[in-house]
């Protein structure tokens, strides 16, 4: 238990240089962008004096490292600055939007994980039959579907023709079903493919043959001996797929008008709203690192043979 | 899956052929605006209907395919070249060089790839070259990782030791003894990745970051006609179908390549 604690602590300490590095690199990248946020803000017809005063107010007239140092000291106080466009506190906006994105991600997982694992296990158990081929074709189709198109077509069918659900907005269950479904399709497809392979791998392990020889039932072998061993790659993919939820979330949130981090980031990038981009990047990195940490801890729990300080990739 | 892979390859080849031949086929002009035939449903004259400016969608989908497919392929080639180079150097040199290069790979992988591609497309002026670069900048990492792994295993083999013993330089060993052996796996990875690149290209186009209007690209056609989805769903349906089928065939092909190459590649 002691090792577990110190391990978690070590991972958190390692997070600090990572965040510093990311802030520095993205800060440098964003500053090197062409296009002046001040001009974007006031339009091209503003007087030079007005532009100059706004520049001074925003601090964009100072040197690179002074700007960066100022930014870091604000960050340390939990202040991400104000959006150049809406002039709202980025941290406030993040606090409001982050739970929405998490809700969407959890709803997506609630659909994708059972569906993906079930499809993968079915395909593996019935391998090389017509069922397996069909599952494989469906999963390849699932990773090939353009998320934005699928979202629009689904919206057309379910919301505009059948009028079952509201087409867009943020709110209760009726709003979350469609975006979660759209995000879940590629996620479930990826998961099903990994599950199939890892279940097939686990089936060839010697202990499975031993169990068969002892006369264990098929169901017991599958649930107890095979799935337990197959779970590790599955958990990895669920963890890694978090990144792809964010990817899909950018487009999906935009289409369905879901007020989350994905849409916020996209708007920020398109409008060159530096504080917004930085805030979203930071929160995205922290979430990513935390998810990886939880995945690693789960590895250890699922397979005590894996030691925590090993790098498992 | 072998047969499936072959069929997917043939279908894909037909798509590419039709897209390449689009300018010489007897098609409607993809740029001609016809205000008398706005948003016509599919008919014999317009197999996929017409869009919000009266342009023939069938023709635009074929012409768009030329751009969308070639951008994805070019991005795959650039990504493969960068990844190949980095993987070769990283694996062969080892030590600090390896640590730094792989840290860069991890760094890129720690961002959602689409957001990174969007960020790059925003920095550069919009257009097809920007999309190519953006996709390649994000996509090279998997090539680098896999090539590095291959190089690491080849480096310890007797033929490398033999080459060194009769006085080959490091350059010669890396470029002429090890690199050629890594080309097949690079091609397999390209096959696996191509479907994803097609989707990324379409998504960037959808977000307005690709070729600018009136140039037809599949993604841009969908976003341009999105407002008419209820009255003219075909304007959105067919370009999306083209993206889906192309990506589907690419992924089927990549899958069978992967199986045939008998290499376990982490996606």
Interface residues (C-beta under 8 A of the other chain):
Chain A: X21 X22 X25 X29 X32 X33 X34 X136 X137 X140 X141 X143 X144 X145 X146 X147 X148 X149 X150 X152 X153 X155 X156 X160 X190 X243 X244 X246 X247 X250 X251 X265 X266 X269 X270 X272 X277 X281 X284 X285 X288
Chain B: X1 X4 X107 X110 X111 X112 X113 X114 X115 X118 X119 X122 X123 X195 X196 X199 X202 X203 X206 X207 X219 X222 X223 X226 X229 X230 X233 X236 X237 X239 X240 X243 X244 X247 X248 X250 X251 X252 X255 X267
